[in-house]
Amino acid sequence: MILLDAIYINQSGGKVLLEYFIKNLIFEQKIFNFFFLFDNRLESGIINEIPVNQRVFLGPTEANRLKFYKKTQNDFSKVFCFANVPPPVKKKKSEVYILFHNALILDSKNKDYSYTTRLSFLLKRQYIRYKNQKDYNWIVQTKNMANLLSKGLSLSINSIKVLPFYESGRFTNVNKQLEINNGNFLYVADGVKQKNHLTLLFAWEYLLDKYNLPISLHLTVPPNFISLITEIKRLQNKGVNIINHGRCNFIEIESLYRNCNTFITPSLTESFGLPIIEAAEAGCKILAADLPYTYDIINPLATFDPNKVEDLAEKIRLAFLESHENKTQLIINNKIKDIINLIT
């Protein structure tokens, strides 16, 4: 039996990847090889397809995790840690695989986080390094993440496997690049600081003040990001054309990809970039930050300095005014079968 430890996964990209992984285990008829340790905050329909005696929910703490591992010390031949952190106890007789997908733990400099938050990332990194064993196997989604992980945890690059996996085909070619949608721009992201919404908002304000362009910016910022919502409302009151759709379901996201010809990603760091992949598959043009994570997954229409409002604004203006074909290309391949074969 293989333990899939996902105790810290309950939302966002991690949840999407977990659901997709489980979906493929069911499809490959390998679900009965696994026992699942879940975060008790996780809500997902796919869980109902796992036999009750093959899953347990715990509060997301290392104390609970440690108690579980001690109780099941000899029950599992392999462990797959889905949420960055190695087992809390040393596994001598088990093969251990760790999926790492949180770039901020490795590098939070220049991301506008408080000292306390950056200290928290540092302590997490130190704990992960302390719990690591030299025979553990690490998995990441991109070459950039492999380099960050190798440097951040002092790991041999040879101990890190690059195996991107994602649910492809959900939005394939829904965007037809209709002329009527040329002025609709989209950024799918929540409001965490590294997503860099403020630079994008200020670029839209700049474009209104200098050019008064008839373009709209569509966002998906949830209501709990109060300061960001306040800034959005300030700009809306000024006349800046920003539409915030809040947290969206699948149908709403599909509609946004269908009706917004250009996707913008000003994020300062990405562990993978699922919305970028989705936008590329949908057929959107993509303006992307000139950062390593971009070139791991796409060849964008154009890039910009994510720290410079005017550079971003001018690239947006050119994307709107210039008539050109969509040159955005997805360059990453889905390795879901490879990762399942590796673990099993």
VENBEL-V948268 format. One record per residue. N is the residue number from 1. RES is the residue in three letters. PSI is psi in whole degrees, -180 to 180 (* if undefined). OMEGA is omega in degrees with one decimal (none if undefined). NEAR is the number of other C-alpha atoms within 8 Angstrom. Layout:
BEGIN
((N;RES;PSI;OMEGA;NEAR) (N;RES;PSI;OMEGA;NEAR))
END
This chain:
BEGIN
((1;MET;140;-180.0;9) (2;ILE;130;175.7;12) (3;LEU;124;170.0;12) (4;LEU;108;-175.8;12) (5;ASP;104;-179.8;12) (6;ALA;38;-170.3;13) (7;ILE;-20;-179.8;14) (8;TYR;13;-178.0;8) (9;ILE;121;178.1;13) (10;ASN;-7;-177.5;10) (11;GLN;177;173.5;8) (12;SER;-149;-174.1;6) (13;GLY;-35;179.3;7) (14;GLY;-41;178.4;11) (15;LYS;-42;179.2;10) (16;VAL;-45;179.7;9) (17;LEU;-41;179.3;11) (18;LEU;-47;179.6;11) (19;GLU;-41;179.7;10) (20;TYR;-40;178.5;10) (21;PHE;-46;179.5;9) (22;ILE;-42;178.8;10) (23;LYS;-40;-179.8;9) (24;ASN;-32;173.6;9) (25;LEU;-39;178.0;11) (26;ILE;-45;-179.3;9) (27;PHE;-40;-179.0;7) (28;GLU;1;-179.8;7) (29;GLN;40;178.4;7) (30;LYS;9;-177.4;9) (31;ILE;-30;-177.1;10) (32;PHE;-5;175.5;7) (33;ASN;-5;-170.2;8) (34;PHE;148;165.7;11) (35;PHE;139;-170.5;11) (36;PHE;128;172.9;11) (37;LEU;111;-173.2;13) (38;PHE;154;169.4;14) (39;ASP;131;-177.0;14) (40;ASN;-4;174.0;9) (41;ARG;-9;-175.0;6) (42;LEU;128;173.5;9) (43;GLU;118;-176.6;5) (44;SER;133;179.5;7) (45;GLY;-29;-177.1;6) (46;ILE;-24;-178.7;9) (47;ILE;-32;-178.9;6) (48;ASN;-15;178.7;7) (49;GLU;-1;176.0;6) (50;ILE;130;178.1;9) (51;PRO;141;-175.8;7) (52;VAL;-35;-178.1;5) (53;ASN;7;178.4;5) (54;GLN;17;-178.8;10) (55;ARG;149;176.2;11) (56;VAL;147;179.6;8) (57;PHE;133;178.3;9) (58;LEU;157;172.1;11) (59;GLY;140;-172.9;9) (60;PRO;74;175.9;10) (61;THR;156;177.2;6) (62;GLU;-27;177.8;7) (63;ALA;-47;178.1;6) (64;ASN;-40;-179.5;10) (65;ARG;-44;179.5;12) (66;LEU;-43;179.5;10) (67;LYS;-42;179.1;8) (68;PHE;-45;-178.6;8) (69;TYR;-39;179.1;11) (70;LYS;-37;-179.3;8) (71;LYS;-31;-175.9;6) (72;THR;29;-171.6;8) (73;GLN;-39;-173.9;7) (74;ASN;17;-174.2;5) (75;ASP;-19;-170.9;6) (76;PHE;136;178.6;11) (77;SER;-25;179.5;10) (78;LYS;156;176.1;12) (79;VAL;130;175.3;13) (80;PHE;104;179.5;13) (81;CYS;114;-171.2;15) (82;PHE;-6;-170.7;13) (83;ALA;51;166.8;14) (84;ASN;-29;-167.3;11) (85;VAL;128;177.4;9) (86;PRO;168;177.3;9) (87;PRO;146;-179.5;9) (88;PRO;-14;175.4;9) (89;VAL;151;-179.7;8) (90;LYS;129;-179.3;7) (91;LYS;107;-176.5;8) (92;LYS;-36;-173.5;4) (93;LYS;12;-178.3;5) (94;SER;149;168.2;9) (95;GLU;130;-176.0;9) (96;VAL;129;175.8;11) (97;TYR;136;-178.0;13) (98;ILE;119;174.7;15) (99;LEU;119;-178.3;12) (100;PHE;125;-177.4;11) (101;HIS;43;174.5;12) (102;ASN;94;-176.0;8) (103;ALA;-28;-177.1;12) (104;LEU;-30;176.3;8) (105;ILE;-31;-177.4;10) (106;LEU;-32;-176.2;13) (107;ASP;107;178.2;8) (108;SER;12;179.3;11) (109;LYS;145;176.3;6) (110;ASN;29;178.6;5) (111;LYS;11;175.6;8) (112;ASP;29;174.7;7) (113;TYR;154;179.9;9) (114;SER;164;177.3;6) (115;TYR;-42;-178.3;6) (116;THR;-43;-179.9;6) (117;THR;-43;179.3;8) (118;ARG;-34;175.7;11) (119;LEU;-39;177.3;8) (120;SER;-43;177.4;8) (121;PHE;-41;179.3;12) (122;LEU;-45;-179.2;10) (123;LEU;-38;176.6;8) (124;LYS;-42;179.1;9) (125;ARG;-42;179.2;12) (126;GLN;-39;179.1;8) (127;TYR;-44;178.6;8) (128;ILE;-43;178.6;12) (129;ARG;-39;-179.6;8) (130;TYR;-38;-177.0;6) (131;LYS;-11;-179.7;11) (132;ASN;149;172.5;8) (133;GLN;149;-172.0;6) (134;LYS;-17;178.8;4) (135;ASP;6;177.0;4) (136;TYR;152;-179.2;11) (137;ASN;131;-177.7;10) (138;TRP;141;-179.3;11) (139;ILE;133;175.4;12) (140;VAL;173;-175.4;15) (141;GLN;-23;-175.1;13) (142;THR;163;177.4;14) (143;LYS;-37;178.1;9) (144;ASN;-43;178.1;9) (145;MET;-36;177.8;12) (146;ALA;-43;179.5;14) (147;ASN;-42;178.1;9) (148;LEU;-42;-178.6;11) (149;LEU;-42;179.5;11) (150;SER;-44;-179.8;12) (151;LYS;-44;-174.1;8) (152;GLY;-33;-178.4;10) (153;LEU;8;-179.2;10) (154;SER;48;179.4;7) (155;LEU;149;170.9;10) (156;SER;134;179.5;7) (157;ILE;-24;-179.9;8) (158;ASN;-17;179.1;5) (159;SER;3;-176.6;9) (160;ILE;124;178.0;13) (161;LYS;134;177.6;10) (162;VAL;106;-176.8;10) (163;LEU;84;178.5;13) (164;PRO;138;173.7;12) (165;PHE;142;-175.8;10) (166;TYR;157;-179.3;9) (167;GLU;100;-178.5;7) (168;SER;158;173.8;9) (169;GLY;0;-177.5;6) (170;ARG;-31;-175.8;6) (171;PHE;24;-172.1;12) (172;THR;122;172.8;10) (173;ASN;30;177.2;8) (174;VAL;-23;178.4;10) (175;ASN;123;-177.8;13) (176;LYS;10;-179.8;7) (177;GLN;47;177.4;9) (178;LEU;142;-178.1;8) (179;GLU;-33;-178.1;5) (180;ILE;-22;-178.3;5) (181;ASN;7;-173.7;10) (182;ASN;-31;-178.0;12) (183;GLY;6;-179.6;11) (184;ASN;117;179.5;13) (185;PHE;151;-172.1;14) (186;LEU;141;169.8;14) (187;TYR;112;179.2;11) (188;VAL;107;-179.4;7) (189;ALA;152;171.9;9) (190;ASP;-168;-170.6;9) (191;GLY;19;179.5;10) (192;VAL;154;-167.9;7) (193;LYS;-39;-175.8;9) (194;GLN;-13;177.5;9) (195;LYS;-16;166.9;12) (196;ASN;40;-179.5;12) (197;HIS;-35;-173.9;11) (198;LEU;-40;177.7;7) (199;THR;-41;179.1;12) (200;LEU;-43;179.0;11) (201;LEU;-43;179.7;10) (202;PHE;-31;175.5;9) (203;ALA;-39;178.8;12) (204;TRP;-37;176.3;12) (205;GLU;-43;178.2;10) (206;TYR;-43;-178.1;11) (207;LEU;-35;176.6;12) (208;LEU;-48;-176.2;10) (209;ASP;-39;-172.9;7) (210;LYS;-37;-171.6;6) (211;TYR;-19;-176.3;6) (212;ASN;48;-178.5;7) (213;LEU;143;178.3;7) (214;PRO;66;-178.5;5) (215;ILE;153;-178.7;9) (216;SER;148;177.6;10) (217;LEU;122;179.8;12) (218;HIS;128;-177.6;13) (219;LEU;166;178.5;13) (220;THR;51;-177.6;13) (221;VAL;120;179.0;13) (222;PRO;158;-173.9;9) (223;PRO;-15;-178.2;8) (224;ASN;-11;176.5;4) (225;PHE;77;-166.6;10) (226;ILE;-46;-176.9;7) (227;SER;-36;178.7;6) (228;LEU;-41;176.5;10) (229;ILE;-39;178.6;10) (230;THR;-41;179.3;8) (231;GLU;-39;177.5;8) (232;ILE;-45;180.0;10) (233;LYS;-36;177.5;8) (234;ARG;-45;-178.6;8) (235;LEU;-37;176.8;12) (236;GLN;-42;178.8;10) (237;ASN;-27;178.1;7) (238;LYS;-17;-179.2;6) (239;GLY;4;177.5;6) (240;VAL;131;-173.1;10) (241;ASN;86;179.2;9) (242;ILE;128;177.4;11) (243;ILE;114;178.5;8) (244;ASN;118;-176.3;8) (245;HIS;-5;-178.5;9) (246;GLY;-161;178.8;9) (247;ARG;128;-172.6;9) (248;CYS;148;172.4;9) (249;ASN;-178;-174.9;6) (250;PHE;-46;-176.7;6) (251;ILE;-40;179.9;7) (252;GLU;-40;177.5;8) (253;ILE;-42;178.0;9) (254;GLU;-42;179.1;10) (255;SER;-39;178.9;8) (256;LEU;-44;177.3;10) (257;TYR;-35;-177.9;15) (258;ARG;-37;-169.9;11) (259;ASN;1;176.9;9) (260;CYS;113;-173.3;15) (261;ASN;-25;-174.6;18) (262;THR;128;177.2;12) (263;PHE;136;178.9;14) (264;ILE;135;175.8;10) (265;THR;96;178.9;10) (266;PRO;10;-174.8;12) (267;SER;142;-178.7;11) (268;LEU;-19;175.5;11) (269;THR;147;175.5;10) (270;GLU;133;174.5;8) (271;SER;-30;177.7;11) (272;PHE;-71;178.9;8) (273;GLY;54;-178.3;8) (274;LEU;-46;179.4;8) (275;PRO;-32;178.0;8) (276;ILE;-43;178.3;10) (277;ILE;-44;179.4;11) (278;GLU;-44;180.0;12) (279;ALA;-40;178.4;14) (280;ALA;-43;178.4;14) (281;GLU;-33;180.0;13) (282;ALA;-23;-178.8;13) (283;GLY;13;179.0;14) (284;CYS;148;165.5;16) (285;LYS;148;-177.5;14) (286;ILE;126;168.6;15) (287;LEU;125;-171.2;15) (288;ALA;153;175.2;13) (289;ALA;141;179.1;13) (290;ASP;72;-177.4;9) (291;LEU;157;-174.2;8) (292;PRO;-36;-176.5;7) (293;TYR;-31;180.0;13) (294;THR;-49;-172.5;12) (295;TYR;-9;173.8;8) (296;ASP;-24;-172.8;11) (297;ILE;-26;-179.0;11) (298;ILE;159;159.6;13) (299;ASN;105;-173.2;11) (300;PRO;168;173.6;13) (301;LEU;-43;178.6;11) (302;ALA;161;177.2;8) (303;THR;166;-178.4;10) (304;PHE;163;173.9;11) (305;ASP;114;-174.9;9) (306;PRO;-5;178.2;13) (307;ASN;1;-176.3;5) (308;LYS;111;-177.4;8) (309;VAL;-46;-175.4;12) (310;GLU;-38;178.9;8) (311;ASP;-46;177.9;9) (312;LEU;-45;-178.6;13) (313;ALA;-42;-178.9;12) (314;GLU;-35;177.6;8) (315;LYS;-35;175.8;12) (316;ILE;-45;-179.9;9) (317;ARG;-44;179.8;10) (318;LEU;-39;179.2;8) (319;ALA;-33;179.5;8) (320;PHE;-42;-171.5;10) (321;LEU;-35;-174.6;6) (322;GLU;136;177.0;6) (323;SER;113;-179.7;6) (324;HIS;159;178.0;4) (325;GLU;160;178.1;4) (326;ASN;110;-177.8;8) (327;LYS;6;177.8;8) (328;THR;133;180.0;12) (329;GLN;135;173.5;8) (330;LEU;127;-174.4;10) (331;ILE;10;-178.5;8) (332;ILE;152;-179.8;8) (333;ASN;145;-179.3;6) (334;ASN;121;-177.4;9) (335;LYS;31;-176.0;9) (336;ILE;-41;179.8;12) (337;LYS;-37;179.6;6) (338;ASP;-42;-177.2;8) (339;ILE;-38;176.9;9) (340;ILE;-42;177.9;9) (341;ASN;-37;179.0;7) (342;LEU;-47;-176.5;6) (343;ILE;-38;-173.4;8) (344;THR;*;none;6))
END
